[in-house]
Amino acid sequence: MNLQDKIYIAGHNGMVGSAILRKLRAEGYSNFVLANSREVDLRNQLEVQEFFRKEKPDYVFLAAAKVGGIVANDTYRAEFLYDNLMIEANVIDAAWRNGVQKLMFLGSSCIYPKMAPQPLNEDALLTGLLEPTNEPYAIAKIAGIKLCDAYRAQYGCNFVSVMPTNLYGPNDNYHPQNSHVLPAMIRRFHEAKRDGIPSVTIWGTGTPRREFLHADDLADACYYLMQHYNEPGLVNIGVGEDISILELAQMVQRIVGYTGAIEHDLSKPDGTPRKLMDVSKLHGFGWKAKIGLEEGIKGVYEAVKGKLG
């Protein structure tokens, strides 16, 4: 990418898209195409085609998606499948029709089978059954990978796919019902401390292990790979280390300064037992994460605690 190239970041208001925008601005890029969901409904093929025909971006970061935690994924199954299929199909097709030089599609670690060997290697895709609670979202993301590969094979498009692990950072979603595990945890411990609640309850046994990547690290990796990765298939983006949900809760408890007890609601699902990314392919391209988890959570909490009340 050259500094004068026109860059479209689909989903620039979200946690991932806004991090990519911050990174590119810091690197000196300024020729952006930015449109929110009111200006262009990415689920609408005609709107997307007209948008690309008018704007003619050179590079595209496809970070727009309908996202949520376990409850949202399991409750709004049709929306998660339909909306994400439409978004990626419309943007990828419009990028080909309008001569985009390169497109990066951002997926999710949930594309891998529930019981895939750990750490999750890129070759594990489509080797087993998915986690049932987020299967619709995962299927949509798998379709996005295959769309990029199909347009590459048939039309010669330089469309690439990257799969981030669990993310956190600025502009995360702290909604009580629809947020992911880490922001939900930060909110619960903050409110418990504020309101003098004697205990905080976490879902399930606390034994599942998760990997967490700061959104700014993801943006740095995306910028790096946009310049150095030009292959079919996909590349994982993660840190290569994980932590149990209970250990995460204890870390958040320390950072927030909450002194009450941690309890377990065993009626709630654990989800996938473990999701650790194999990042050897990413490291082979010359990139590694820089922001430690405790350091990252401290920064996020300092920035957001005033907004949580």
JONOR-V685844 format. One line per field, one symbol per residue. ss: DSSP state (h for helix, s for strand, l for the rest). psi: psi as a letter, one per 20 degrees, with the letter a starting at -180 (. if undefined). burial: # if it has 16 or more other C-alpha atoms within 10 Angstrom, else .. Layout:
ss=???
psi=???
burial=???
This chain:
ss=llllllssssllllhhhhhhhhhhhhlllllsslllllllllllhhhhhhhhhhhlllsssslllllllhhhhhhlhhhhhhhhhhhhhhhhhhhhhllllsssssllhhhllllllllslhhhlllllllhhhhhhhhhhhhhhhhhhhhhhhhlllsssssslsssllllllllllllhhhhhhhhhhhhhhhlllssssslllllsslssshhhhhhhhhhhhhhllllllssslllllsshhhhhhhhhhhhllllsssssllllllllsslsllhhhhhllllllllhhhhhhhhhhhhhhhhl
psi=pqhiqpppopkiirggghggggghhhijqimqopprhhhooiioggggghghhghmqhqponjpqorragggghglggghggghggghggggghgghkkphppoppcqiiiqqgkqqqqoqhiipkjaqrphhkgggggghghgghgghghgghikpmpqpqnqapqraqkrpkphhjrrgghggggghghgggjkpiqppqqbiihqpqqppqhhgggggggghhhiplqrcrpqoaijqrqqhghgghggggghkpjaqprpniiqqhbphqnppokhgghhijpqqhoqgggghgggghhihhhi.
burial=.....###################....#..##.#....#.##.#..##.##...###########.#######..#..##.##############.#.#.###############..####..#....##.#################.##....##################...################.....##.#####.################.##..#..###############.##.###.##.#...........#.#.#######.##...###...#..##..##..#.....
